[in-house]
Amino acid sequence: MAIMKVIEVLSESKKSWEDATAKGIARAGKNVKGIKSAYVQSQSAVVSNNKVTAYRVNLKVTFEVK
């Protein structure tokens, strides 16, 4: 039986929501080992002068507790 834990990660990218997700997982992976999945709970965009300037995601990251 495996014990799993979920943490919340907020991430931002100037490129896309997909890039924000990848950056969030990469950053979480520096401190958390055994990441198994990520759930995008929400997405939002920063707008300036009628243009999207940044993409943000709120991730639920699941990893195995050893």
Secondary structure, DSSP 8 states (H G I E B T S, - for coil): --EEEEEEEEEEESS-HHHHHHHHHHHHHTT---EEEEEEEEEEEEEETTEEEEEEEEEEEEEEE-
